[in-house]
Amino acid sequence: MAREQDIEALLVDLQTRLAFQDQAISELNEVITDQQQQIDRLREELRLAGDKLKVLEESVEISAPDEKPPHY
């Protein structure tokens, strides 16, 4: 009788742990999904900023570095 109670208690403990692990995995999955969406948005923003920078670079004339006049 005591052995059956021990086995039943162990089974309940295992089921409880499994339920908590399932919940933790679900929560972690949500966090990972949210983070991936943030990464995707940031990548897109970075790409757009890079595109804008290229356009600005193309519109600015590149001048020669300031050189000292020959009499110096």
Secondary structure, DSSP 8 states (H G I E B T S, - for coil): -HHHHHHHHHHHHHHHHHHHHHHHHHHHHHHHHHHHHHHHHHHHHHHHHHHHHHHHHHHS---------TT-
